[in-house]
Amino acid sequence: MADFNIRSESVDVEQIMKQIRGRIKEKRGVDYTEEQVRELVQDLNTRILDARRRGIDGPKIVIGEVDVERVVREWRERRAAS
C-alpha cells in the first residue's frame, strides 16, 4: 500500500511521522478511512521490525514502532479541523 524508506544510517521517529503526514497530505483528495490510516502505520511498523530482524549494512537501527493510536488521533484532529 505505501512505500516508506528506512535507512540504517540515522532513523528519526519524527522524520517517519513527517513521511506519514506527507503521504496523507499528498493524497488529501483521497478520503482515507481510519482503517486505511491504521494500515499505513502498521505497514510502516512491519517494515521497521523486518529491517531490525534482518539487519542492514551500516549502523544498527535503533527505533521503536510508530504509535498507531497517536497517528490516528492526529489524523482525526486534522480531519475535524478541515
mmCIF file of the N, C-alpha and C atoms, coordinates in Angstrom:
data_MODEL
# 
_entry.id   MODEL 
# 
loop_
_atom_site.group_PDB 
_atom_site.id 
_atom_site.type_symbol 
_atom_site.label_atom_id 
_atom_site.label_alt_id 
_atom_site.label_comp_id 
_atom_site.label_asym_id 
_atom_site.label_entity_id 
_atom_site.label_seq_id 
_atom_site.pdbx_PDB_ins_code 
_atom_site.Cartn_x 
_atom_site.Cartn_y 
_atom_site.Cartn_z 
_atom_site.occupancy 
_atom_site.B_iso_or_equiv 
_atom_site.pdbx_formal_charge 
_atom_site.auth_seq_id 
_atom_site.auth_comp_id 
_atom_site.auth_asym_id 
_atom_site.auth_atom_id 
_atom_site.pdbx_PDB_model_num 
ATOM 1   N N  . MET A 1 1  ? 0.824   -1.196 0.000  1.00 0.00 ? 1  MET A N  1 
ATOM 2   C CA . MET A 1 1  ? 0.000   0.000  0.000  1.00 0.00 ? 1  MET A CA 1 
ATOM 3   C C  . MET A 1 1  ? 0.866   1.256  0.000  1.00 0.00 ? 1  MET A C  1 
ATOM 4   N N  . ALA A 1 2  ? 1.848   1.317  0.907  1.00 0.00 ? 2  ALA A N  1 
ATOM 5   C CA . ALA A 1 2  ? 2.677   2.510  0.986  1.00 0.00 ? 2  ALA A CA 1 
ATOM 6   C C  . ALA A 1 2  ? 4.127   2.146  0.763  1.00 0.00 ? 2  ALA A C  1 
ATOM 7   N N  . ASP A 1 3  ? 4.901   3.136  0.363  1.00 0.00 ? 3  ASP A N  1 
ATOM 8   C CA . ASP A 1 3  ? 6.314   2.917  0.131  1.00 0.00 ? 3  ASP A CA 1 
ATOM 9   C C  . ASP A 1 3  ? 7.086   3.875  1.015  1.00 0.00 ? 3  ASP A C  1 
ATOM 10  N N  . PHE A 1 4  ? 7.623   3.365  2.113  1.00 0.00 ? 4  PHE A N  1 
ATOM 11  C CA . PHE A 1 4  ? 8.407   4.170  3.035  1.00 0.00 ? 4  PHE A CA 1 
ATOM 12  C C  . PHE A 1 4  ? 9.841   3.705  2.968  1.00 0.00 ? 4  PHE A C  1 
ATOM 13  N N  . ASN A 1 5  ? 10.755  4.639  3.068  1.00 0.00 ? 5  ASN A N  1 
ATOM 14  C CA . ASN A 1 5  ? 12.167  4.311  3.036  1.00 0.00 ? 5  ASN A CA 1 
ATOM 15  C C  . ASN A 1 5  ? 12.726  4.295  4.447  1.00 0.00 ? 5  ASN A C  1 
ATOM 16  N N  . ILE A 1 6  ? 13.429  3.231  4.769  1.00 0.00 ? 6  ILE A N  1 
ATOM 17  C CA . ILE A 1 6  ? 14.101  3.133  6.057  1.00 0.00 ? 6  ILE A CA 1 
ATOM 18  C C  . ILE A 1 6  ? 15.582  3.031  5.765  1.00 0.00 ? 6  ILE A C  1 
ATOM 19  N N  . ARG A 1 7  ? 16.342  3.958  6.294  1.00 0.00 ? 7  ARG A N  1 
ATOM 20  C CA . ARG A 1 7  ? 17.787  3.948  6.092  1.00 0.00 ? 7  ARG A CA 1 
ATOM 21  C C  . ARG A 1 7  ? 18.442  3.639  7.428  1.00 0.00 ? 7  ARG A C  1 
ATOM 22  N N  . SER A 1 8  ? 19.504  2.875  7.376  1.00 0.00 ? 8  SER A N  1 
ATOM 23  C CA . SER A 1 8  ? 20.141  2.456  8.612  1.00 0.00 ? 8  SER A CA 1 
ATOM 24  C C  . SER A 1 8  ? 21.059  3.503  9.212  1.00 0.00 ? 8  SER A C  1 
ATOM 25  N N  . GLU A 1 9  ? 21.465  4.491  8.453  1.00 0.00 ? 9  GLU A N  1 
ATOM 26  C CA . GLU A 1 9  ? 22.424  5.456  8.952  1.00 0.00 ? 9  GLU A CA 1 
ATOM 27  C C  . GLU A 1 9  ? 21.849  6.295  10.094 1.00 0.00 ? 9  GLU A C  1 
ATOM 28  N N  . SER A 1 10 ? 20.642  6.767  9.936  1.00 0.00 ? 10 SER A N  1 
ATOM 29  C CA . SER A 1 10 ? 20.006  7.514  11.020 1.00 0.00 ? 10 SER A CA 1 
ATOM 30  C C  . SER A 1 10 ? 18.503  7.427  10.831 1.00 0.00 ? 10 SER A C  1 
ATOM 31  N N  . VAL A 1 11 ? 17.823  6.991  11.849 1.00 0.00 ? 11 VAL A N  1 
ATOM 32  C CA . VAL A 1 11 ? 16.376  6.864  11.787 1.00 0.00 ? 11 VAL A CA 1 
ATOM 33  C C  . VAL A 1 11 ? 15.792  7.755  12.864 1.00 0.00 ? 11 VAL A C  1 
ATOM 34  N N  . ASP A 1 12 ? 14.933  8.643  12.442 1.00 0.00 ? 12 ASP A N  1 
ATOM 35  C CA . ASP A 1 12 ? 14.346  9.628  13.331 1.00 0.00 ? 12 ASP A CA 1 
ATOM 36  C C  . ASP A 1 12 ? 12.829  9.437  13.310 1.00 0.00 ? 12 ASP A C  1 
ATOM 37  N N  . VAL A 1 13 ? 12.260  9.153  14.474 1.00 0.00 ? 13 VAL A N  1 
ATOM 38  C CA . VAL A 1 13 ? 10.818  8.908  14.557 1.00 0.00 ? 13 VAL A CA 1 
ATOM 39  C C  . VAL A 1 13 ? 10.039  10.101 14.020 1.00 0.00 ? 13 VAL A C  1 
ATOM 40  N N  . GLU A 1 14 ? 10.467  11.298 14.352 1.00 0.00 ? 14 GLU A N  1 
ATOM 41  C CA . GLU A 1 14 ? 9.762   12.478 13.863 1.00 0.00 ? 14 GLU A CA 1 
ATOM 42  C C  . GLU A 1 14 ? 9.806   12.540 12.337 1.00 0.00 ? 14 GLU A C  1 
ATOM 43  N N  . GLN A 1 15 ? 10.930  12.144 11.754 1.00 0.00 ? 15 GLN A N  1 
ATOM 44  C CA . GLN A 1 15 ? 11.034  12.129 10.293 1.00 0.00 ? 15 GLN A CA 1 
ATOM 45  C C  . GLN A 1 15 ? 10.053  11.121 9.700  1.00 0.00 ? 15 GLN A C  1 
ATOM 46  N N  . ILE A 1 16 ? 9.918   9.983  10.339 1.00 0.00 ? 16 ILE A N  1 
ATOM 47  C CA . ILE A 1 16 ? 8.974   8.972  9.865  1.00 0.00 ? 16 ILE A CA 1 
ATOM 48  C C  . ILE A 1 16 ? 7.549   9.504  9.973  1.00 0.00 ? 16 ILE A C  1 
ATOM 49  N N  . MET A 1 17 ? 7.258   10.180 11.086 1.00 0.00 ? 17 MET A N  1 
ATOM 50  C CA . MET A 1 17 ? 5.922   10.755 11.239 1.00 0.00 ? 17 MET A CA 1 
ATOM 51  C C  . MET A 1 17 ? 5.679   11.798 10.146 1.00 0.00 ? 17 MET A C  1 
ATOM 52  N N  . LYS A 1 18 ? 6.707   12.571 9.800  1.00 0.00 ? 18 LYS A N  1 
ATOM 53  C CA . LYS A 1 18 ? 6.571   13.553 8.723  1.00 0.00 ? 18 LYS A CA 1 
ATOM 54  C C  . LYS A 1 18 ? 6.287   12.856 7.404  1.00 0.00 ? 18 LYS A C  1 
ATOM 55  N N  . GLN A 1 19 ? 6.924   11.689 7.181  1.00 0.00 ? 19 GLN A N  1 
ATOM 56  C CA . GLN A 1 19 ? 6.654   10.934 5.952  1.00 0.00 ? 19 GLN A CA 1 
ATOM 57  C C  . GLN A 1 19 ? 5.193   10.508 5.908  1.00 0.00 ? 19 GLN A C  1 
ATOM 58  N N  . ILE A 1 20 ? 4.697   10.025 7.030  1.00 0.00 ? 20 ILE A N  1 
ATOM 59  C CA . ILE A 1 20 ? 3.300   9.587  7.087  1.00 0.00 ? 20 ILE A CA 1 
ATOM 60  C C  . ILE A 1 20 ? 2.380   10.775 6.832  1.00 0.00 ? 20 ILE A C  1 
ATOM 61  N N  . ARG A 1 21 ? 2.641   11.875 7.519  1.00 0.00 ? 21 ARG A N  1 
ATOM 62  C CA . ARG A 1 21 ? 1.809   13.072 7.319  1.00 0.00 ? 21 ARG A CA 1 
ATOM 63  C C  . ARG A 1 21 ? 1.896   13.562 5.877  1.00 0.00 ? 21 ARG A C  1 
ATOM 64  N N  . GLY A 1 22 ? 3.099   13.510 5.324  1.00 0.00 ? 22 GLY A N  1 
ATOM 65  C CA . GLY A 1 22 ? 3.286   13.936 3.938  1.00 0.00 ? 22 GLY A CA 1 
ATOM 66  C C  . GLY A 1 22 ? 2.480   13.099 2.974  1.00 0.00 ? 22 GLY A C  1 
ATOM 67  N N  . ARG A 1 23 ? 2.481   11.785 3.197  1.00 0.00 ? 23 ARG A N  1 
ATOM 68  C CA . ARG A 1 23 ? 1.690   10.898 2.329  1.00 0.00 ? 23 ARG A CA 1 
ATOM 69  C C  . ARG A 1 23 ? 0.212   11.233 2.427  1.00 0.00 ? 23 ARG A C  1 
ATOM 70  N N  . ILE A 1 24 ? -0.234  11.468 3.629  1.00 0.00 ? 24 ILE A N  1 
ATOM 71  C CA . ILE A 1 24 ? -1.649  11.803 3.808  1.00 0.00 ? 24 ILE A CA 1 
ATOM 72  C C  . ILE A 1 24 ? -1.959  13.129 3.116  1.00 0.00 ? 24 ILE A C  1 
ATOM 73  N N  . LYS A 1 25 ? -1.063  14.125 3.256  1.00 0.00 ? 25 LYS A N  1 
ATOM 74  C CA . LYS A 1 25 ? -1.278  15.417 2.609  1.00 0.00 ? 25 LYS A CA 1 
ATOM 75  C C  . LYS A 1 25 ? -1.284  15.281 1.090  1.00 0.00 ? 25 LYS A C  1 
ATOM 76  N N  . GLU A 1 26 ? -0.366  14.454 0.557  1.00 0.00 ? 26 GLU A N  1 
ATOM 77  C CA . GLU A 1 26 ? -0.311  14.242 -0.893 1.00 0.00 ? 26 GLU A CA 1 
ATOM 78  C C  . GLU A 1 26 ? -1.625  13.677 -1.409 1.00 0.00 ? 26 GLU A C  1 
ATOM 79  N N  . LYS A 1 27 ? -2.241  12.868 -0.618 1.00 0.00 ? 27 LYS A N  1 
ATOM 80  C CA . LYS A 1 27 ? -3.457  12.173 -1.034 1.00 0.00 ? 27 LYS A CA 1 
ATOM 81  C C  . LYS A 1 27 ? -4.707  12.835 -0.470 1.00 0.00 ? 27 LYS A C  1 
ATOM 82  N N  . ARG A 1 28 ? -4.599  14.095 -0.112 1.00 0.00 ? 28 ARG A N  1 
ATOM 83  C CA . ARG A 1 28 ? -5.728  14.777 0.506  1.00 0.00 ? 28 ARG A CA 1 
ATOM 84  C C  . ARG A 1 28 ? -7.014  14.648 -0.296 1.00 0.00 ? 28 ARG A C  1 
ATOM 85  N N  . GLY A 1 29 ? -6.898  14.576 -1.601 1.00 0.00 ? 29 GLY A N  1 
ATOM 86  C CA . GLY A 1 29 ? -8.076  14.388 -2.423 1.00 0.00 ? 29 GLY A CA 1 
ATOM 87  C C  . GLY A 1 29 ? -8.702  13.024 -2.194 1.00 0.00 ? 29 GLY A C  1 
ATOM 88  N N  . VAL A 1 30 ? -7.896  12.103 -1.695 1.00 0.00 ? 30 VAL A N  1 
ATOM 89  C CA . VAL A 1 30 ? -8.379  10.770 -1.372 1.00 0.00 ? 30 VAL A CA 1 
ATOM 90  C C  . VAL A 1 30 ? -8.877  10.820 0.061  1.00 0.00 ? 30 VAL A C  1 
ATOM 91  N N  . ASP A 1 31 ? -10.070 10.371 0.265  1.00 0.00 ? 31 ASP A N  1 
ATOM 92  C CA . ASP A 1 31 ? -10.644 10.389 1.605  1.00 0.00 ? 31 ASP A CA 1 
ATOM 93  C C  . ASP A 1 31 ? -10.281 9.087  2.317  1.00 0.00 ? 31 ASP A C  1 
ATOM 94  N N  . TYR A 1 32 ? -9.144  9.118  3.017  1.00 0.00 ? 32 TYR A N  1 
ATOM 95  C CA . TYR A 1 32 ? -8.722  7.925  3.747  1.00 0.00 ? 32 TYR A CA 1 
ATOM 96  C C  . TYR A 1 32 ? -9.708  7.615  4.853  1.00 0.00 ? 32 TYR A C  1 
ATOM 97  N N  . THR A 1 33 ? -9.897  6.340  5.079  1.00 0.00 ? 33 THR A N  1 
ATOM 98  C CA . THR A 1 33 ? -10.675 5.916  6.230  1.00 0.00 ? 33 THR A CA 1 
ATOM 99  C C  . THR A 1 33 ? -9.715  5.717  7.393  1.00 0.00 ? 33 THR A C  1 
ATOM 100 N N  . GLU A 1 34 ? -10.258 5.664  8.569  1.00 0.00 ? 34 GLU A N  1 
ATOM 101 C CA . GLU A 1 34 ? -9.414  5.403  9.742  1.00 0.00 ? 34 GLU A CA 1 
ATOM 102 C C  . GLU A 1 34 ? -8.701  4.067  9.580  1.00 0.00 ? 34 GLU A C  1 
ATOM 103 N N  . GLU A 1 35 ? -9.381  3.100  9.035  1.00 0.00 ? 35 GLU A N  1 
ATOM 104 C CA . GLU A 1 35 ? -8.783  1.786  8.817  1.00 0.00 ? 35 GLU A CA 1 
ATOM 105 C C  . GLU A 1 35 ? -7.575  1.878  7.884  1.00 0.00 ? 35 GLU A C  1 
ATOM 106 N N  . GLN A 1 36 ? -7.676  2.683  6.837  1.00 0.00 ? 36 GLN A N  1 
ATOM 107 C CA . GLN A 1 36 ? -6.557  2.836  5.905  1.00 0.00 ? 36 GLN A CA 1 
ATOM 108 C C  . GLN A 1 36 ? -5.367  3.530  6.560  1.00 0.00 ? 36 GLN A C  1 
ATOM 109 N N  . VAL A 1 37 ? -5.650  4.531  7.404  1.00 0.00 ? 37 VAL A N  1 
ATOM 110 C CA . VAL A 1 37 ? -4.573  5.208  8.123  1.00 0.00 ? 37 VAL A CA 1 
ATOM 111 C C  . VAL A 1 37 ? -3.865  4.204  9.031  1.00 0.00 ? 37 VAL A C  1 
ATOM 112 N N  . ARG A 1 38 ? -4.642  3.407  9.728  1.00 0.00 ? 38 ARG A N  1 
ATOM 113 C CA . ARG A 1 38 ? -4.051  2.368  10.590 1.00 0.00 ? 38 ARG A CA 1 
ATOM 114 C C  . ARG A 1 38 ? -3.194  1.404  9.769  1.00 0.00 ? 38 ARG A C  1 
ATOM 115 N N  . GLU A 1 39 ? -3.688  1.012  8.601  1.00 0.00 ? 39 GLU A N  1 
ATOM 116 C CA . GLU A 1 39 ? -2.934  0.088  7.746  1.00 0.00 ? 39 GLU A CA 1 
ATOM 117 C C  . GLU A 1 39 ? -1.604  0.691  7.314  1.00 0.00 ? 39 GLU A C  1 
ATOM 118 N N  . LEU A 1 40 ? -1.606  1.977  6.981  1.00 0.00 ? 40 LEU A N  1 
ATOM 119 C CA . LEU A 1 40 ? -0.368  2.646  6.588  1.00 0.00 ? 40 LEU A CA 1 
ATOM 120 C C  . LEU A 1 40 ? 0.671   2.582  7.711  1.00 0.00 ? 40 LEU A C  1 
ATOM 121 N N  . VAL A 1 41 ? 0.236   2.894  8.916  1.00 0.00 ? 41 VAL A N  1 
ATOM 122 C CA . VAL A 1 41 ? 1.163   2.905  10.045 1.00 0.00 ? 41 VAL A CA 1 
ATOM 123 C C  . VAL A 1 41 ? 1.589   1.485  10.400 1.00 0.00 ? 41 VAL A C  1 
ATOM 124 N N  . GLN A 1 42 ? 0.664   0.548  10.366 1.00 0.00 ? 42 GLN A N  1 
ATOM 125 C CA . GLN A 1 42 ? 1.016   -0.843 10.664 1.00 0.00 ? 42 GLN A CA 1 
ATOM 126 C C  . GLN A 1 42 ? 1.989   -1.389 9.629  1.00 0.00 ? 42 GLN A C  1 
ATOM 127 N N  . ASP A 1 43 ? 1.817   -0.996 8.366  1.00 0.00 ? 43 ASP A N  1 
ATOM 128 C CA . ASP A 1 43 ? 2.748   -1.397 7.322  1.00 0.00 ? 43 ASP A CA 1 
ATOM 129 C C  . ASP A 1 43 ? 4.136   -0.838 7.608  1.00 0.00 ? 43 ASP A C  1 
ATOM 130 N N  . LEU A 1 44 ? 4.202   0.411  8.007  1.00 0.00 ? 44 LEU A N  1 
ATOM 131 C CA . LEU A 1 44 ? 5.479   1.021  8.359  1.00 0.00 ? 44 LEU A CA 1 
ATOM 132 C C  . LEU A 1 44 ? 6.110   0.278  9.533  1.00 0.00 ? 44 LEU A C  1 
ATOM 133 N N  . ASN A 1 45 ? 5.317   -0.025 10.555 1.00 0.00 ? 45 ASN A N  1 
ATOM 134 C CA . ASN A 1 45 ? 5.843   -0.758 11.708 1.00 0.00 ? 45 ASN A CA 1 
ATOM 135 C C  . ASN A 1 45 ? 6.381   -2.123 11.300 1.00 0.00 ? 45 ASN A C  1 
ATOM 136 N N  . THR A 1 46 ? 5.694   -2.797 10.400 1.00 0.00 ? 46 THR A N  1 
ATOM 137 C CA . THR A 1 46 ? 6.163   -4.095 9.905  1.00 0.00 ? 46 THR A CA 1 
ATOM 138 C C  . THR A 1 46 ? 7.506   -3.941 9.217  1.00 0.00 ? 46 THR A C  1 
ATOM 139 N N  . ARG A 1 47 ? 7.645   -2.906 8.420  1.00 0.00 ? 47 ARG A N  1 
ATOM 140 C CA . ARG A 1 47 ? 8.920   -2.657 7.718  1.00 0.00 ? 47 ARG A CA 1 
ATOM 141 C C  . ARG A 1 47 ? 10.045  -2.349 8.702  1.00 0.00 ? 47 ARG A C  1 
ATOM 142 N N  . ILE A 1 48 ? 9.734   -1.597 9.736  1.00 0.00 ? 48 ILE A N  1 
ATOM 143 C CA . ILE A 1 48 ? 10.745  -1.281 10.749 1.00 0.00 ? 48 ILE A CA 1 
ATOM 144 C C  . ILE A 1 48 ? 11.199  -2.564 11.437 1.00 0.00 ? 48 ILE A C  1 
ATOM 145 N N  . LEU A 1 49 ? 10.234  -3.382 11.860 1.00 0.00 ? 49 LEU A N  1 
ATOM 146 C CA . LEU A 1 49 ? 10.576  -4.625 12.540 1.00 0.00 ? 49 LEU A CA 1 
ATOM 147 C C  . LEU A 1 49 ? 11.346  -5.576 11.635 1.00 0.00 ? 49 LEU A C  1 
ATOM 148 N N  . ASP A 1 50 ? 10.935  -5.665 10.380 1.00 0.00 ? 50 ASP A N  1 
ATOM 149 C CA . ASP A 1 50 ? 11.658  -6.524 9.428  1.00 0.00 ? 50 ASP A CA 1 
ATOM 150 C C  . ASP A 1 50 ? 13.092  -6.059 9.248  1.00 0.00 ? 50 ASP A C  1 
ATOM 151 N N  . ALA A 1 51 ? 13.275  -4.749 9.129  1.00 0.00 ? 51 ALA A N  1 
ATOM 152 C CA . ALA A 1 51 ? 14.623  -4.206 8.951  1.00 0.00 ? 51 ALA A CA 1 
ATOM 153 C C  . ALA A 1 51 ? 15.485  -4.499 10.168 1.00 0.00 ? 51 ALA A C  1 
ATOM 154 N N  . ARG A 1 52 ? 14.899  -4.409 11.351 1.00 0.00 ? 52 ARG A N  1 
ATOM 155 C CA . ARG A 1 52 ? 15.662  -4.703 12.572 1.00 0.00 ? 52 ARG A CA 1 
ATOM 156 C C  . ARG A 1 52 ? 16.006  -6.183 12.655 1.00 0.00 ? 52 ARG A C  1 
ATOM 157 N N  . ARG A 1 53 ? 15.084  -7.050 12.276 1.00 0.00 ? 53 ARG A N  1 
ATOM 158 C CA . ARG A 1 53 ? 15.334  -8.501 12.340 1.00 0.00 ? 53 ARG A CA 1 
ATOM 159 C C  . ARG A 1 53 ? 16.379  -8.935 11.323 1.00 0.00 ? 53 ARG A C  1 
ATOM 160 N N  . ARG A 1 54 ? 16.247  -8.446 10.101 1.00 0.00 ? 54 ARG A N  1 
ATOM 161 C CA . ARG A 1 54 ? 17.145  -8.818 9.008  1.00 0.00 ? 54 ARG A CA 1 
ATOM 162 C C  . ARG A 1 54 ? 18.527  -8.263 9.207  1.00 0.00 ? 54 ARG A C  1 
ATOM 163 N N  . GLY A 1 55 ? 18.552  -7.074 9.729  1.00 0.00 ? 55 GLY A N  1 
ATOM 164 C CA . GLY A 1 55 ? 19.817  -6.376 9.828  1.00 0.00 ? 55 GLY A CA 1 
ATOM 165 C C  . GLY A 1 55 ? 20.129  -5.728 8.490  1.00 0.00 ? 55 GLY A C  1 
ATOM 166 N N  . ILE A 1 56 ? 20.676  -4.584 8.544  1.00 0.00 ? 56 ILE A N  1 
ATOM 167 C CA . ILE A 1 56 ? 21.012  -3.827 7.353  1.00 0.00 ? 56 ILE A CA 1 
ATOM 168 C C  . ILE A 1 56 ? 22.469  -3.415 7.492  1.00 0.00 ? 56 ILE A C  1 
ATOM 169 N N  . ASP A 1 57 ? 23.170  -3.414 6.387  1.00 0.00 ? 57 ASP A N  1 
ATOM 170 C CA . ASP A 1 57 ? 24.554  -2.958 6.436  1.00 0.00 ? 57 ASP A CA 1 
ATOM 171 C C  . ASP A 1 57 ? 24.598  -1.551 6.997  1.00 0.00 ? 57 ASP A C  1 
ATOM 172 N N  . GLY A 1 58 ? 25.546  -1.313 7.865  1.00 0.00 ? 58 GLY A N  1 
ATOM 173 C CA . GLY A 1 58 ? 25.688  0.016  8.449  1.00 0.00 ? 58 GLY A CA 1 
ATOM 174 C C  . GLY A 1 58 ? 25.342  -0.014 9.923  1.00 0.00 ? 58 GLY A C  1 
ATOM 175 N N  . PRO A 1 59 ? 25.217  1.141  10.493 1.00 0.00 ? 59 PRO A N  1 
ATOM 176 C CA . PRO A 1 59 ? 24.917  1.226  11.926 1.00 0.00 ? 59 PRO A CA 1 
ATOM 177 C C  . PRO A 1 59 ? 23.596  0.547  12.271 1.00 0.00 ? 59 PRO A C  1 
ATOM 178 N N  . LYS A 1 60 ? 23.508  0.099  13.495 1.00 0.00 ? 60 LYS A N  1 
ATOM 179 C CA . LYS A 1 60 ? 22.307  -0.571 13.982 1.00 0.00 ? 60 LYS A CA 1 
ATOM 180 C C  . LYS A 1 60 ? 21.120  0.401  13.982 1.00 0.00 ? 60 LYS A C  1 
ATOM 181 N N  . ILE A 1 61 ? 19.964  -0.107 13.592 1.00 0.00 ? 61 ILE A N  1 
ATOM 182 C CA . ILE A 1 61 ? 18.741  0.696  13.616 1.00 0.00 ? 61 ILE A CA 1 
ATOM 183 C C  . ILE A 1 61 ? 18.191  0.655  15.035 1.00 0.00 ? 61 ILE A C  1 
ATOM 184 N N  . VAL A 1 62 ? 18.084  1.808  15.621 1.00 0.00 ? 62 VAL A N  1 
ATOM 185 C CA . VAL A 1 62 ? 17.538  1.900  16.969 1.00 0.00 ? 62 VAL A CA 1 
ATOM 186 C C  . VAL A 1 62 ? 16.284  2.758  16.877 1.00 0.00 ? 62 VAL A C  1 
ATOM 187 N N  . ILE A 1 63 ? 15.168  2.086  16.699 1.00 0.00 ? 63 ILE A N  1 
ATOM 188 C CA . ILE A 1 63 ? 13.892  2.787  16.559 1.00 0.00 ? 63 ILE A CA 1 
ATOM 189 C C  . ILE A 1 63 ? 12.777  1.866  17.005 1.00 0.00 ? 63 ILE A C  1 
ATOM 190 N N  . GLY A 1 64 ? 11.826  2.450  17.662 1.00 0.00 ? 64 GLY A N  1 
ATOM 191 C CA . GLY A 1 64 ? 10.666  1.684  18.062 1.00 0.00 ? 64 GLY A CA 1 
ATOM 192 C C  . GLY A 1 64 ? 9.574   1.809  17.018 1.00 0.00 ? 64 GLY A C  1 
ATOM 193 N N  . GLU A 1 65 ? 8.528   1.088  17.254 1.00 0.00 ? 65 GLU A N  1 
ATOM 194 C CA . GLU A 1 65 ? 7.394   1.174  16.344 1.00 0.00 ? 65 GLU A CA 1 
ATOM 195 C C  . GLU A 1 65 ? 6.715   2.539  16.491 1.00 0.00 ? 65 GLU A C  1 
ATOM 196 N N  . VAL A 1 66 ? 6.066   2.958  15.433 1.00 0.00 ? 66 VAL A N  1 
ATOM 197 C CA . VAL A 1 66 ? 5.310   4.209  15.449 1.00 0.00 ? 66 VAL A CA 1 
ATOM 198 C C  . VAL A 1 66 ? 3.992   3.936  16.176 1.00 0.00 ? 66 VAL A C  1 
ATOM 199 N N  . ASP A 1 67 ? 3.590   4.873  17.012 1.00 0.00 ? 67 ASP A N  1 
ATOM 200 C CA . ASP A 1 67 ? 2.365   4.737  17.800 1.00 0.00 ? 67 ASP A CA 1 
ATOM 201 C C  . ASP A 1 67 ? 1.151   4.906  16.883 1.00 0.00 ? 67 ASP A C  1 
ATOM 202 N N  . VAL A 1 68 ? 0.486   3.804  16.588 1.00 0.00 ? 68 VAL A N  1 
ATOM 203 C CA . VAL A 1 68 ? -0.665  3.824  15.685 1.00 0.00 ? 68 VAL A CA 1 
ATOM 204 C C  . VAL A 1 68 ? -1.752  4.750  16.229 1.00 0.00 ? 68 VAL A C  1 
ATOM 205 N N  . GLU A 1 69 ? -2.030  4.657  17.505 1.00 0.00 ? 69 GLU A N  1 
ATOM 206 C CA . GLU A 1 69 ? -3.106  5.466  18.088 1.00 0.00 ? 69 GLU A CA 1 
ATOM 207 C C  . GLU A 1 69 ? -2.793  6.955  18.011 1.00 0.00 ? 69 GLU A C  1 
ATOM 208 N N  . ARG A 1 70 ? -1.523  7.310  18.167 1.00 0.00 ? 70 ARG A N  1 
ATOM 209 C CA . ARG A 1 70 ? -1.128  8.719  18.065 1.00 0.00 ? 70 ARG A CA 1 
ATOM 210 C C  . ARG A 1 70 ? -1.372  9.244  16.649 1.00 0.00 ? 70 ARG A C  1 
ATOM 211 N N  . VAL A 1 71 ? -0.979  8.458  15.660 1.00 0.00 ? 71 VAL A N  1 
ATOM 212 C CA . VAL A 1 71 ? -1.168  8.878  14.273 1.00 0.00 ? 71 VAL A CA 1 
ATOM 213 C C  . VAL A 1 71 ? -2.656  8.998  13.954 1.00 0.00 ? 71 VAL A C  1 
ATOM 214 N N  . VAL A 1 72 ? -3.442  8.029  14.406 1.00 0.00 ? 72 VAL A N  1 
ATOM 215 C CA . VAL A 1 72 ? -4.892  8.065  14.158 1.00 0.00 ? 72 VAL A CA 1 
ATOM 216 C C  . VAL A 1 72 ? -5.509  9.274  14.855 1.00 0.00 ? 72 VAL A C  1 
ATOM 217 N N  . ARG A 1 73 ? -5.080  9.543  16.082 1.00 0.00 ? 73 ARG A N  1 
ATOM 218 C CA . ARG A 1 73 ? -5.601  10.706 16.818 1.00 0.00 ? 73 ARG A CA 1 
ATOM 219 C C  . ARG A 1 73 ? -5.285  12.003 16.062 1.00 0.00 ? 73 ARG A C  1 
ATOM 220 N N  . GLU A 1 74 ? -4.025  12.136 15.581 1.00 0.00 ? 74 GLU A N  1 
ATOM 221 C CA . GLU A 1 74 ? -3.660  13.333 14.820 1.00 0.00 ? 74 GLU A CA 1 
ATOM 222 C C  . GLU A 1 74 ? -4.454  13.420 13.522 1.00 0.00 ? 74 GLU A C  1 
ATOM 223 N N  . TRP A 1 75 ? -4.677  12.274 12.882 1.00 0.00 ? 75 TRP A N  1 
ATOM 224 C CA . TRP A 1 75 ? -5.465  12.239 11.653 1.00 0.00 ? 75 TRP A CA 1 
ATOM 225 C C  . TRP A 1 75 ? -6.884  12.730 11.920 1.00 0.00 ? 75 TRP A C  1 
ATOM 226 N N  . ARG A 1 76 ? -7.481  12.245 13.018 1.00 0.00 ? 76 ARG A N  1 
ATOM 227 C CA . ARG A 1 76 ? -8.844  12.669 13.376 1.00 0.00 ? 76 ARG A CA 1 
ATOM 228 C C  . ARG A 1 76 ? -8.903  14.172 13.622 1.00 0.00 ? 76 ARG A C  1 
ATOM 229 N N  . GLU A 1 77 ? -7.889  14.689 14.352 1.00 0.00 ? 77 GLU A N  1 
ATOM 230 C CA . GLU A 1 77 ? -7.862  16.118 14.658 1.00 0.00 ? 77 GLU A CA 1 
ATOM 231 C C  . GLU A 1 77 ? -7.763  16.955 13.381 1.00 0.00 ? 77 GLU A C  1 
ATOM 232 N N  . ARG A 1 78 ? -6.886  16.549 12.470 1.00 0.00 ? 78 ARG A N  1 
ATOM 233 C CA . ARG A 1 78 ? -6.749  17.294 11.210 1.00 0.00 ? 78 ARG A CA 1 
ATOM 234 C C  . ARG A 1 78 ? -8.022  17.192 10.382 1.00 0.00 ? 78 ARG A C  1 
ATOM 235 N N  . ARG A 1 79 ? -8.618  16.035 10.400 1.00 0.00 ? 79 ARG A N  1 
ATOM 236 C CA . ARG A 1 79 ? -9.845  15.828 9.613  1.00 0.00 ? 79 ARG A CA 1 
ATOM 237 C C  . ARG A 1 79 ? -10.977 16.696 10.159 1.00 0.00 ? 79 ARG A C  1 
ATOM 238 N N  . ALA A 1 80 ? -11.067 16.773 11.483 1.00 0.00 ? 80 ALA A N  1 
ATOM 239 C CA . ALA A 1 80 ? -12.119 17.580 12.111 1.00 0.00 ? 80 ALA A CA 1 
ATOM 240 C C  . ALA A 1 80 ? -11.907 19.071 11.858 1.00 0.00 ? 80 ALA A C  1 
ATOM 241 N N  . ALA A 1 81 ? -10.628 19.477 11.750 1.00 0.00 ? 81 ALA A N  1 
ATOM 242 C CA . ALA A 1 81 ? -10.309 20.891 11.531 1.00 0.00 ? 81 ALA A CA 1 
ATOM 243 C C  . ALA A 1 81 ? -10.542 21.330 10.088 1.00 0.00 ? 81 ALA A C  1 
ATOM 244 N N  . SER A 1 82 ? -10.589 20.374 9.178  1.00 0.00 ? 82 SER A N  1 
ATOM 245 C CA . SER A 1 82 ? -10.740 20.769 7.773  1.00 0.00 ? 82 SER A CA 1 
ATOM 246 C C  . SER A 1 82 ? -12.176 20.795 7.309  1.00 0.00 ? 82 SER A C  1 
# 
